[in-house]
């Protein structure tokens, strides 16, 4: 059935129907599979090893009954990894090393340093572009398509490229026309900053179990706009003995261009 438009819905509906049978027997694991399943990946966490082990074993039991084996279990806690192996759960192969020799895995396509528990940015695909050829609108669009940033960590950086693409459309450049000098200078500045993205380290953990003792947890969303773009960011503010602020998600978009009846939205 995969390849059909309704396939994602059928998969989700089938899993939800199956797990409902176990809601009373395994409430925590059922809730996990109901809310933390992204296509075929389960992404969640726990306060301690014993809790994580119980939930993972219960989830494995539920899915096995539908002939869907959960595998490649992965954690930033090496004790839990060894416990999974002892319990017969198939763990993720020992983590590959990136160009810096850092052990990493991936979570929905985002590199995750499992030892130090932070996310990084993979720019390898972008750096492989052939810069010896003239830079054209086609190459700029290809560059934009190679940036995978589902959470929006890179919005302040990627918005520059989106605005640049709009400028190319306004000037009505053909796909293989070389960029004008002023636009090329903007592109070159953007490109020169690209390797710096690999140095970013974004903590995975936003709140730990100690946040339960906090007197106040707030969600703040801010937004702003200019004539060229608009964006929004959401962060948490925890009021306790110490203050923790993280930005778990942000989004930036360029404004749509309107010319007659034609919309151009990047």
C-alpha positions in Angstrom: 0.0 0.0 0.0 3.0 2.4 0.3 3.1 4.8 -2.5 -0.6 5.5 -2.3 -1.7 8.9 -1.1 -3.7 7.4 1.8 -0.9 5.2 3.1 0.3 7.4 6.0 -3.3 7.7 7.2 -3.9 3.9 6.9 -0.7 3.2 8.9 -1.6 5.7 11.6 -5.3 4.5 11.9 -4.2 0.9 12.0 -1.7 1.5 14.8 -4.2 3.6 16.8 -6.9 0.9 16.5 -4.4 -1.8 17.6 -3.0 -0.1 20.6 -6.4 0.8 22.0 -6.8 -2.8 23.1 -3.9 -2.3 25.6 -4.8 1.0 27.1 -5.9 -0.5 30.5 -3.2 -3.1 30.6 -0.3 -0.8 29.5 -1.5 2.8 30.0 1.9 4.5 29.8 3.1 2.5 26.8 -0.2 3.0 25.0 0.0 6.8 25.5 3.6 6.7 24.3 2.6 5.0 21.0 -0.4 7.2 20.6 1.3 10.5 21.0 5.0 10.0 20.3 5.0 8.0 17.1 6.3 9.8 14.0 5.6 7.6 11.0 7.7 4.6 12.0 9.8 6.2 14.7 9.0 6.4 18.4 10.6 9.4 20.1 10.1 9.9 23.9 11.9 10.0 27.2 11.6 9.0 30.9 12.7 10.3 34.3 14.8 7.3 35.2 16.1 4.0 33.8 13.5 1.8 35.4 10.6 3.8 34.0 12.2 3.9 30.5 12.8 0.1 30.6 9.2 -0.7 31.6 7.6 1.6 29.0 9.9 0.3 26.2 9.3 -3.3 27.1 5.5 -2.8 27.2 5.6 -0.9 23.9 7.6 -3.7 22.4 5.0 -6.3 23.6 2.1 -4.2 22.2 3.7 -3.8 18.7 4.9 -7.4 18.6 1.3 -8.5 18.8 0.7 -6.7 15.5 3.9 -8.3 14.0 5.5 -4.8 14.1 8.8 -5.2 15.8 10.3 -2.1 17.5 14.1 -2.1 17.0 17.1 0.2 17.0 16.4 1.4 20.5 18.7 4.3 21.3 19.4 6.4 24.4 21.8 8.9 25.8 22.2 6.6 28.9 24.7 3.8 28.3 23.3 1.8 31.2 19.9 1.7 29.6 21.4 0.7 26.3 23.1 -2.3 28.0 19.9 -3.2 29.9 18.0 -3.2 26.7 20.5 -5.6 25.1 20.3 -7.8 28.2 16.5 -7.9 27.9 16.7 -8.9 24.3 15.6 -5.6 22.7 17.4 -4.8 19.5 19.5 -1.6 20.1 20.8 0.9 17.6 24.2 -0.1 16.1 27.0 1.6 17.9 26.9 5.1 16.7 28.6 6.3 13.6 31.2 9.0 13.7 30.9 12.3 11.8 33.7 14.2 10.2 34.8 15.5 13.7 35.0 12.0 15.1 32.0 12.6 17.3 29.7 9.6 17.9 26.2 10.5 16.6 22.8 9.0 15.7 19.8 10.7 14.0 16.4 11.7 15.3 13.9 12.3 12.5 16.9 13.2 10.3 18.6 15.5 12.8 22.1 14.4 14.0 22.1 13.7 17.7 25.2 13.4 19.8 24.2 10.6 22.1 27.2 10.9 24.4 26.8 14.6 25.3 23.1 14.8 24.4 22.8 17.6 21.9 21.7 18.1 18.3 24.0 19.2 15.6 23.5 20.4 12.0 24.6 18.4 9.0 25.8 20.6 6.2 27.8 17.9 4.3 25.3 17.8 1.4 25.5 21.6 0.9 29.2 21.7 1.0 29.4 19.1 -1.8 27.9 21.6 -4.3 30.2 22.3 -7.2 31.3 25.9 -6.6 33.6 25.9 -9.6 30.6 26.5 -11.9 28.8 29.8 -12.2 26.2 30.3 -9.5 22.7 30.4 -11.0 19.1 30.6 -9.8 19.0 26.8 -10.2 21.9 26.3 -7.8 20.5 28.7 -5.2 17.2 26.8 -5.2 19.1 23.5 -5.0 20.9 24.8 -1.9 17.6 25.8 -0.3 16.2 22.3 -1.0 19.2 20.6 0.7 18.6 22.3 4.1 16.7 20.0 6.4 15.5 21.9 9.4 12.1 20.6 10.6 12.2 22.3 14.0 13.4 25.7 12.8 16.8 25.9 14.5 18.3 27.6 11.4 15.4 30.0 10.6 17.6 33.2 11.2 20.0 31.7 8.6 17.7 30.2 6.1 15.5 33.2 5.8 18.3 35.0 4.1 18.3 32.5 1.3 14.5 32.7 0.9 14.7 36.4 0.5 17.5 36.0 -2.0 15.3 33.7 -4.0 12.5 36.2 -4.0 14.9 38.8 -5.4 15.9 36.5 -8.2 12.2 36.0 -9.1 11.6 39.8 -9.1 14.5 40.3 -11.5 13.0 37.5 -13.8 16.3 35.7 -14.1 16.2 32.4 -16.1 17.2 29.2 -14.3 20.7 29.1 -15.7 21.5 32.8 -15.8 24.6 33.7 -13.7 23.8 35.8 -10.7 24.3 39.6 -11.0 27.3 40.9 -9.0 25.3 42.4 -6.1 23.2 39.2 -5.6 26.3 37.0 -6.0 28.0 39.0 -3.2 25.0 38.3 -0.9 25.1 34.6 -1.9 28.8 34.4 -1.3 28.4 35.9 2.2 25.7 33.4 3.0 27.8 30.5 1.6 30.9 31.6 3.6 28.9 31.2 6.9 27.7 27.7 6.0 30.6 25.8 7.7 29.9 27.5 11.0 26.6 25.7 11.2 28.4 22.4 11.9 29.7 24.0 15.1 26.2 24.6 16.6 25.3 22.4 19.6 21.6 22.5 20.5 20.8 20.8 23.9 18.2 18.1 23.5 16.8 18.4 27.0 14.5 21.3 27.6 13.2 20.3 31.0 14.3 17.6 33.4 12.4 16.0 36.3 13.4 18.7 38.7 11.1 21.1 36.8 8.2 19.4 38.7 9.3 21.3 41.8 9.3 24.6 39.9 6.8 27.2 41.0 6.0 28.2 37.5 6.4 27.0 33.9 5.6 29.5 31.2 5.3 29.1 27.4 6.2 32.3 25.5 5.7 32.9 21.8 7.0 36.0 20.1 6.7 37.1 16.5 7.8 39.9 14.4 7.7 41.0 10.8 9.3 43.3 8.2 8.5 44.1 4.6 10.6 41.2 3.6 9.9 38.4 6.1 8.1 37.4 9.2 8.9 34.8 11.9 7.9 33.4 15.3 9.7 31.6 18.1 8.4 29.7 21.1 10.4 29.1 24.3 9.9 27.9 27.8 10.6 29.9 31.0 11.0 28.0 34.2 10.8 29.9 37.4 12.6 28.1 40.2 15.9 28.4 42.1 17.5 29.0 38.7 16.0 30.2 35.5 16.1 28.1 32.3 15.2 29.5 28.9 15.3 27.4 25.8 14.0 28.0 22.2 12.6 24.6 21.1 11.1 25.8 17.9 11.2 28.8 15.6 9.9 29.5 12.1 10.7 32.1 9.6 9.1 32.8 6.2 9.5 35.4 3.5 6.5 37.4 2.5 4.5 36.3 -0.6 5.1 38.3 -3.7 2.0 39.4 -5.6 2.2 40.3 -9.2 -1.1 40.4 -11.1 -2.7 37.0 -10.3 0.5 35.2 -9.6 1.7 34.4 -6.1 5.3 33.5 -5.4 5.8 32.1 -1.9 9.1 30.8 -0.7 
